[in-house]
Amino acid sequence: MKDLEIILENKPGQLALMGEILGKNNVSLEGGGVFQNGEVSIAHFLVSEPDKAKELLAKAGIKVVKINEIIVQKLRQNVPGQLGLFCRRLADADVNILVQYSDHDRQLIVVTDDFEKGKAVSEQWMQEWWPS
């Protein structure tokens, strides 16, 4: 899975168009969101076929800015403060969070400015919170 960073015109029907194009071509969105930013909206969606999605959207005039590596993190939903604790770990490792959302399995999806360092923090977290 990868994160697609997409620029949509901030007008009615753009998200519908994006979803229709991907749906008609069997590209499933596994999580994400859209955020208004002036005259455009910035979308981030989790997909298993990012190159195919980028090509399909480009044909429709929808710009995919970037395909991002992701960190998939399980949090203990019954423990308050998990998001803050995990994000603090990243910050303490000097890893900046660029994007954060949830997937359809209630897992945290994170795009960072340093994927390798972020991945190492995530792996350590998993060992501590989800030991085998």
VEXROZA-939872 format. One line per 10 residues: number of its first residue (from 0); for each residue x, z, y of C-alpha. Coordinates in Angstrom, 3 decimals. Layout:
% VEXROZA-939872
NUM> X Z Y; ...
This chain:
% VEXROZA-939872
0> 0.000 0.000 0.000; 1.036 -0.691 3.562; -0.402 -0.059 7.007; -1.416 -3.033 9.143; -1.188 -2.569 12.900; -3.769 -4.950 14.382; -4.751 -5.837 17.934; -8.444 -6.607 18.408; -10.123 -7.800 21.575; -12.216 -4.947 22.933
10> -15.574 -6.709 22.635; -18.536 -6.642 20.267; -18.032 -8.218 16.862; -14.243 -8.087 16.538; -14.147 -5.365 13.901; -17.009 -7.090 12.097; -15.056 -10.366 12.109; -11.945 -8.669 10.768; -13.904 -6.941 8.008; -15.779 -10.107 7.072
20> -12.614 -12.202 6.822; -10.852 -9.671 4.626; -13.948 -8.968 2.520; -14.631 -12.654 1.838; -11.063 -12.935 0.595; -11.144 -9.810 -1.596; -8.778 -7.767 0.571; -9.961 -4.163 0.449; -9.430 -1.662 3.257; -8.432 1.691 1.767
30> -8.493 3.758 4.949; -7.836 3.428 8.646; -9.383 3.379 12.062; -9.740 1.598 15.397; -8.953 3.054 18.806; -9.899 1.558 22.166; -6.995 1.060 24.584; -8.106 -0.758 27.736; -8.993 -4.391 27.095; -7.823 -4.252 23.485
40> -8.352 -2.008 20.533; -5.543 -0.953 18.244; -6.465 -0.823 14.580; -4.526 0.601 11.668; -5.736 -0.129 8.153; -4.332 0.570 4.716; -4.203 -2.499 2.449; -2.617 -3.401 -0.873; -1.990 -7.046 0.095; -0.592 -6.851 3.637
50> 0.975 -10.321 3.760; -2.230 -11.974 2.575; -4.267 -9.951 5.090; -1.897 -10.844 7.931; -2.095 -14.550 7.116; -5.904 -14.523 6.863; -6.312 -12.659 10.138; -3.815 -14.896 11.948; -5.873 -17.957 10.977; -8.829 -16.329 12.761
60> -6.772 -15.528 15.863; -6.494 -11.808 15.084; -2.998 -10.521 15.694; -1.279 -8.297 13.146; 1.504 -6.714 15.169; 3.333 -5.068 12.316; 3.229 -4.173 8.635; 4.339 -0.551 8.265; 5.692 1.470 5.367; 3.560 4.547 4.793
70> 3.954 8.095 3.588; 1.032 9.218 1.443; 0.699 12.979 1.519; -1.640 15.260 -0.378; -2.730 18.340 1.517; -4.533 21.325 0.067; -7.950 20.882 1.659; -8.889 24.516 0.982; -5.863 25.883 2.886; -6.391 25.936 6.672
80> -3.453 24.673 8.711; -2.016 22.214 6.204; -1.924 19.358 8.703; -0.083 21.473 11.244; 2.388 22.789 8.670; 3.217 19.336 7.330; 3.505 17.790 10.793; 5.763 20.666 11.902; 8.058 19.899 8.945; 8.341 16.312 10.118
90> 8.967 17.400 13.718; 11.623 19.903 12.630; 13.365 17.043 10.802; 13.226 15.018 14.055; 10.719 12.568 12.565; 8.088 11.282 14.976; 4.590 10.489 13.717; 3.441 7.122 15.072; 0.134 6.861 13.199; -1.928 9.279 11.096
100> -5.229 8.784 9.292; -6.832 9.474 5.910; -7.427 7.134 2.998; -10.542 6.994 0.816; -9.005 9.560 -1.568; -8.708 12.180 1.216; -4.950 11.796 1.360; -3.003 11.850 4.603; -1.496 8.471 5.587; 1.433 8.689 7.994
110> 3.582 6.044 9.681; 6.779 7.499 11.130; 9.678 6.306 13.236; 12.073 7.068 10.360; 10.519 6.248 6.997; 13.401 7.518 4.838; 13.631 10.906 6.566; 9.850 11.226 6.549; 9.705 10.362 2.867; 12.315 13.050 2.089
120> 10.260 15.658 3.984; 7.144 14.544 2.100; 8.859 14.786 -1.291; 10.082 18.312 -0.498; 6.557 19.263 0.604; 5.123 17.996 -2.676; 7.617 20.060 -4.674; 6.627 23.194 -2.788; 2.856 22.734 -2.606; 2.149 20.706 -5.757
130> 4.738 21.810 -8.350; 4.451 20.159 -11.757
